[in-house]
Amino acid sequence: PFPCARLRNLPYDAALEDILILFQGLVVIDVVISSQGDAFVIFANPMDFQMALQR
């Protein structure tokens, strides 16, 4: 299983590009954005996930 971070309270117009910019330099496998202001970001490894939590 890949580590997954849930982002909450995003602006409703948040786009994939916005999330990728936030996690620039980390290996993002997939991003799923809901229309409710949430997103799930799947990282390639636990190290990138831990670094993402610091942002």
Biopython code that builds the backbone (N, CA, C, O; Angstrom):
import numpy as np
from Bio.PDB.StructureBuilder import StructureBuilder

atoms = [
    (1, "PRO", "N", (0.831, -1.209, 0.000)),
    (1, "PRO", "CA", (0.000, 0.000, 0.000)),
    (1, "PRO", "C", (0.867, 1.262, 0.000)),
    (1, "PRO", "O", (1.922, 1.315, 0.632)),
    (2, "PHE", "N", (0.405, 2.237, -0.704)),
    (2, "PHE", "CA", (1.111, 3.503, -0.778)),
    (2, "PHE", "C", (0.572, 4.448, 0.289)),
    (2, "PHE", "O", (-0.618, 4.410, 0.604)),
    (3, "PRO", "N", (1.439, 5.299, 0.851)),
    (3, "PRO", "CA", (0.972, 6.279, 1.842)),
    (3, "PRO", "C", (0.077, 7.332, 1.191)),
    (3, "PRO", "O", (0.355, 7.803, 0.088)),
    (4, "CYS", "N", (-0.985, 7.688, 1.880)),
    (4, "CYS", "CA", (-1.975, 8.619, 1.347)),
    (4, "CYS", "C", (-2.254, 9.720, 2.359)),
    (4, "CYS", "O", (-2.463, 9.450, 3.542)),
    (5, "ALA", "N", (-2.258, 10.956, 1.889)),
    (5, "ALA", "CA", (-2.583, 12.106, 2.741)),
    (5, "ALA", "C", (-3.927, 12.671, 2.305)),
    (5, "ALA", "O", (-4.211, 12.793, 1.113)),
    (6, "ARG", "N", (-4.738, 13.010, 3.282)),
    (6, "ARG", "CA", (-6.021, 13.653, 2.991)),
    (6, "ARG", "C", (-5.881, 15.146, 3.247)),
    (6, "ARG", "O", (-5.470, 15.563, 4.330)),
    (7, "LEU", "N", (-6.218, 15.937, 2.259)),
    (7, "LEU", "CA", (-6.224, 17.391, 2.393)),
    (7, "LEU", "C", (-7.670, 17.823, 2.562)),
    (7, "LEU", "O", (-8.551, 17.381, 1.824)),
    (8, "ARG", "N", (-7.907, 18.685, 3.534)),
    (8, "ARG", "CA", (-9.272, 19.127, 3.803)),
    (8, "ARG", "C", (-9.366, 20.634, 3.690)),
    (8, "ARG", "O", (-8.365, 21.348, 3.747)),
    (9, "ASN", "N", (-10.601, 21.101, 3.526)),
    (9, "ASN", "CA", (-10.902, 22.534, 3.469)),
    (9, "ASN", "C", (-10.174, 23.251, 2.338)),
    (9, "ASN", "O", (-9.759, 24.400, 2.485)),
    (10, "LEU", "N", (-10.025, 22.567, 1.220)),
    (10, "LEU", "CA", (-9.428, 23.206, 0.048)),
    (10, "LEU", "C", (-10.450, 24.145, -0.584)),
    (10, "LEU", "O", (-11.655, 23.937, -0.443)),
    (11, "PRO", "N", (-9.976, 25.176, -1.278)),
    (11, "PRO", "CA", (-10.918, 25.998, -2.042)),
    (11, "PRO", "C", (-11.614, 25.111, -3.083)),
    (11, "PRO", "O", (-11.015, 24.175, -3.613)),
    (12, "TYR", "N", (-12.857, 25.412, -3.362)),
    (12, "TYR", "CA", (-13.610, 24.584, -4.305)),
    (12, "TYR", "C", (-13.036, 24.636, -5.711)),
    (12, "TYR", "O", (-13.314, 23.755, -6.525)),
    (13, "ASP", "N", (-12.236, 25.659, -6.010)),
    (13, "ASP", "CA", (-11.627, 25.741, -7.337)),
    (13, "ASP", "C", (-10.194, 25.206, -7.354)),
    (13, "ASP", "O", (-9.470, 25.417, -8.327)),
    (14, "ALA", "N", (-9.778, 24.519, -6.293)),
    (14, "ALA", "CA", (-8.427, 23.945, -6.254)),
    (14, "ALA", "C", (-8.279, 22.938, -7.392)),
    (14, "ALA", "O", (-9.169, 22.127, -7.649)),
    (15, "ALA", "N", (-7.142, 23.013, -8.062)),
    (15, "ALA", "CA", (-6.889, 22.153, -9.216)),
    (15, "ALA", "C", (-5.702, 21.235, -8.941)),
    (15, "ALA", "O", (-4.945, 21.435, -7.992)),
    (16, "LEU", "N", (-5.564, 20.247, -9.778)),
    (16, "LEU", "CA", (-4.450, 19.312, -9.675)),
    (16, "LEU", "C", (-3.120, 20.050, -9.643)),
    (16, "LEU", "O", (-2.240, 19.710, -8.852)),
    (17, "GLU", "N", (-2.971, 21.051, -10.490)),
    (17, "GLU", "CA", (-1.720, 21.804, -10.564)),
    (17, "GLU", "C", (-1.388, 22.469, -9.227)),
    (17, "GLU", "O", (-0.223, 22.527, -8.835)),
    (18, "ASP", "N", (-2.402, 22.967, -8.532)),
    (18, "ASP", "CA", (-2.183, 23.611, -7.231)),
    (18, "ASP", "C", (-1.603, 22.621, -6.224)),
    (18, "ASP", "O", (-0.689, 22.957, -5.472)),
    (19, "ILE", "N", (-2.129, 21.424, -6.215)),
    (19, "ILE", "CA", (-1.659, 20.408, -5.272)),
    (19, "ILE", "C", (-0.258, 19.942, -5.641)),
    (19, "ILE", "O", (0.578, 19.733, -4.763)),
    (20, "LEU", "N", (0.001, 19.778, -6.928)),
    (20, "LEU", "CA", (1.336, 19.359, -7.355)),
    (20, "LEU", "C", (2.382, 20.417, -7.030)),
    (20, "LEU", "O", (3.518, 20.080, -6.696)),
    (21, "ILE", "N", (2.016, 21.685, -7.123)),
    (21, "ILE", "CA", (2.943, 22.760, -6.746)),
    (21, "ILE", "C", (3.238, 22.692, -5.254)),
    (21, "ILE", "O", (4.383, 22.869, -4.838)),
    (22, "LEU", "N", (2.209, 22.434, -4.447)),
    (22, "LEU", "CA", (2.395, 22.327, -2.998)),
    (22, "LEU", "C", (3.397, 21.235, -2.649)),
    (22, "LEU", "O", (4.211, 21.401, -1.740)),
    (23, "PHE", "N", (3.339, 20.123, -3.368)),
    (23, "PHE", "CA", (4.206, 18.982, -3.062)),
    (23, "PHE", "C", (5.342, 18.834, -4.070)),
    (23, "PHE", "O", (5.848, 17.733, -4.286)),
    (24, "GLN", "N", (5.735, 19.937, -4.678)),
    (24, "GLN", "CA", (6.840, 19.918, -5.643)),
    (24, "GLN", "C", (8.088, 19.345, -4.977)),
    (24, "GLN", "O", (8.412, 19.697, -3.843)),
    (25, "GLY", "N", (8.780, 18.465, -5.685)),
    (25, "GLY", "CA", (9.982, 17.831, -5.156)),
    (25, "GLY", "C", (9.708, 16.485, -4.509)),
    (25, "GLY", "O", (10.642, 15.741, -4.209)),
    (26, "LEU", "N", (8.431, 16.162, -4.288)),
    (26, "LEU", "CA", (8.051, 14.867, -3.739)),
    (26, "LEU", "C", (7.443, 14.025, -4.859)),
    (26, "LEU", "O", (6.935, 14.561, -5.845)),
    (27, "VAL", "N", (7.499, 12.714, -4.699)),
    (27, "VAL", "CA", (6.968, 11.831, -5.733)),
    (27, "VAL", "C", (5.499, 11.534, -5.433)),
    (27, "VAL", "O", (5.169, 10.764, -4.532)),
    (28, "VAL", "N", (4.631, 12.173, -6.220)),
    (28, "VAL", "CA", (3.187, 11.993, -6.088)),
    (28, "VAL", "C", (2.744, 10.995, -7.152)),
    (28, "VAL", "O", (3.009, 11.181, -8.340)),
    (29, "ILE", "N", (2.070, 9.941, -6.715)),
    (29, "ILE", "CA", (1.591, 8.903, -7.632)),
    (29, "ILE", "C", (0.240, 9.287, -8.229)),
    (29, "ILE", "O", (0.014, 9.132, -9.429)),
    (30, "ASP", "N", (-0.658, 9.793, -7.374)),
    (30, "ASP", "CA", (-2.010, 10.109, -7.837)),
    (30, "ASP", "C", (-2.630, 11.148, -6.916)),
    (30, "ASP", "O", (-2.263, 11.259, -5.746)),
    (31, "VAL", "N", (-3.570, 11.903, -7.458)),
    (31, "VAL", "CA", (-4.339, 12.885, -6.690)),
    (31, "VAL", "C", (-5.802, 12.717, -7.073)),
    (31, "VAL", "O", (-6.153, 12.689, -8.253)),
    (32, "VAL", "N", (-6.647, 12.605, -6.055)),
    (32, "VAL", "CA", (-8.091, 12.533, -6.277)),
    (32, "VAL", "C", (-8.709, 13.724, -5.557)),
    (32, "VAL", "O", (-8.606, 13.844, -4.336)),
    (33, "ILE", "N", (-9.354, 14.605, -6.324)),
    (33, "ILE", "CA", (-9.960, 15.816, -5.761)),
    (33, "ILE", "C", (-11.470, 15.647, -5.779)),
    (33, "ILE", "O", (-12.056, 15.295, -6.803)),
    (34, "SER", "N", (-12.094, 15.904, -4.630)),
    (34, "SER", "CA", (-13.555, 15.838, -4.576)),
    (34, "SER", "C", (-14.131, 17.238, -4.729)),
    (34, "SER", "O", (-13.432, 18.236, -4.558)),
    (35, "SER", "N", (-15.395, 17.290, -5.048)),
    (35, "SER", "CA", (-16.062, 18.583, -5.193)),
    (35, "SER", "C", (-16.432, 19.180, -3.838)),
    (35, "SER", "O", (-17.007, 20.267, -3.776)),
    (36, "GLN", "N", (-16.110, 18.482, -2.760)),
    (36, "GLN", "CA", (-16.447, 18.937, -1.411)),
    (36, "GLN", "C", (-15.289, 19.664, -0.730)),
    (36, "GLN", "O", (-15.384, 19.989, 0.454)),
    (37, "GLY", "N", (-14.203, 19.925, -1.451)),
    (37, "GLY", "CA", (-13.068, 20.623, -0.866)),
    (37, "GLY", "C", (-12.058, 19.705, -0.210)),
    (37, "GLY", "O", (-11.257, 20.152, 0.612)),
    (38, "ASP", "N", (-12.083, 18.428, -0.559)),
    (38, "ASP", "CA", (-11.116, 17.455, -0.055)),
    (38, "ASP", "C", (-10.290, 16.924, -1.220)),
    (38, "ASP", "O", (-10.700, 16.978, -2.380)),
    (39, "ALA", "N", (-9.112, 16.409, -0.874)),
    (39, "ALA", "CA", (-8.295, 15.723, -1.870)),
    (39, "ALA", "C", (-7.512, 14.629, -1.170)),
    (39, "ALA", "O", (-7.179, 14.740, 0.010)),
    (40, "PHE", "N", (-7.227, 13.583, -1.906)),
    (40, "PHE", "CA", (-6.385, 12.502, -1.421)),
    (40, "PHE", "C", (-5.156, 12.466, -2.313)),
    (40, "PHE", "O", (-5.262, 12.405, -3.538)),
    (41, "VAL", "N", (-3.984, 12.505, -1.679)),
    (41, "VAL", "CA", (-2.727, 12.519, -2.418)),
    (41, "VAL", "C", (-1.968, 11.251, -2.051)),
    (41, "VAL", "O", (-1.687, 11.006, -0.878)),
    (42, "ILE", "N", (-1.642, 10.456, -3.048)),
    (42, "ILE", "CA", (-0.917, 9.211, -2.830)),
    (42, "ILE", "C", (0.544, 9.435, -3.201)),
    (42, "ILE", "O", (0.863, 9.892, -4.298)),
    (43, "PHE", "N", (1.418, 9.102, -2.261)),
    (43, "PHE", "CA", (2.854, 9.292, -2.442)),
    (43, "PHE", "C", (3.536, 7.961, -2.744)),
    (43, "PHE", "O", (3.019, 6.895, -2.410)),
    (44, "ALA", "N", (4.696, 8.038, -3.376)),
    (44, "ALA", "CA", (5.412, 6.844, -3.808)),
    (44, "ALA", "C", (6.031, 6.079, -2.650)),
    (44, "ALA", "O", (6.210, 4.864, -2.734)),
    (45, "ASN", "N", (6.357, 6.777, -1.573)),
    (45, "ASN", "CA", (7.038, 6.102, -0.469)),
    (45, "ASN", "C", (6.769, 6.831, 0.850)),
    (45, "ASN", "O", (6.354, 7.990, 0.849)),
    (46, "PRO", "N", (7.005, 6.156, 1.962)),
    (46, "PRO", "CA", (6.747, 6.767, 3.272)),
    (46, "PRO", "C", (7.582, 8.024, 3.540)),
    (46, "PRO", "O", (7.133, 8.922, 4.251)),
    (47, "MET", "N", (8.782, 8.094, 2.981)),
    (47, "MET", "CA", (9.629, 9.269, 3.212)),
    (47, "MET", "C", (8.993, 10.525, 2.603)),
    (47, "MET", "O", (8.960, 11.576, 3.243)),
    (48, "ASP", "N", (8.494, 10.416, 1.381)),
    (48, "ASP", "CA", (7.829, 11.563, 0.752)),
    (48, "ASP", "C", (6.562, 11.933, 1.516)),
    (48, "ASP", "O", (6.239, 13.112, 1.657)),
    (49, "PHE", "N", (5.848, 10.927, 2.007)),
    (49, "PHE", "CA", (4.646, 11.175, 2.809)),
    (49, "PHE", "C", (5.001, 11.962, 4.070)),
    (49, "PHE", "O", (4.324, 12.936, 4.398)),
    (50, "GLN", "N", (6.039, 11.555, 4.770)),
    (50, "GLN", "CA", (6.457, 12.254, 5.988)),
    (50, "GLN", "C", (6.893, 13.685, 5.681)),
    (50, "GLN", "O", (6.599, 14.600, 6.450)),
    (51, "MET", "N", (7.586, 13.881, 4.571)),
    (51, "MET", "CA", (7.996, 15.230, 4.182)),
    (51, "MET", "C", (6.776, 16.080, 3.837)),
    (51, "MET", "O", (6.760, 17.280, 4.112)),
    (52, "ALA", "N", (5.759, 15.470, 3.240)),
    (52, "ALA", "CA", (4.531, 16.194, 2.899)),
    (52, "ALA", "C", (3.822, 16.681, 4.153)),
    (52, "ALA", "O", (3.237, 17.764, 4.154)),
    (53, "LEU", "N", (3.867, 15.897, 5.212)),
    (53, "LEU", "CA", (3.211, 16.289, 6.459)),
    (53, "LEU", "C", (3.851, 17.521, 7.085)),
    (53, "LEU", "O", (3.225, 18.195, 7.903)),
    (54, "GLN", "N", (5.079, 17.820, 6.712)),
    (54, "GLN", "CA", (5.784, 18.992, 7.237)),
    (54, "GLN", "C", (5.408, 20.273, 6.496)),
    (54, "GLN", "O", (5.778, 21.366, 6.925)),
    (55, "ARG", "N", (4.685, 20.149, 5.398)),
    (55, "ARG", "CA", (4.347, 21.323, 4.584)),
    (55, "ARG", "C", (3.025, 21.904, 4.958)),
    (55, "ARG", "O", (2.597, 22.895, 4.368)),
]
sb = StructureBuilder()
sb.init_structure("model")
sb.init_model(0)
sb.init_chain("A")
sb.init_seg("    ")
for serial, (resi, resn, name, xyz) in enumerate(atoms, 1):
    if name == "N":
        sb.init_residue(resn, " ", resi, " ")
    sb.init_atom(name, np.array(xyz, "f"), 0.0, 1.0, " ", f" {name:<3s}", serial, name[0])
structure = sb.get_structure()
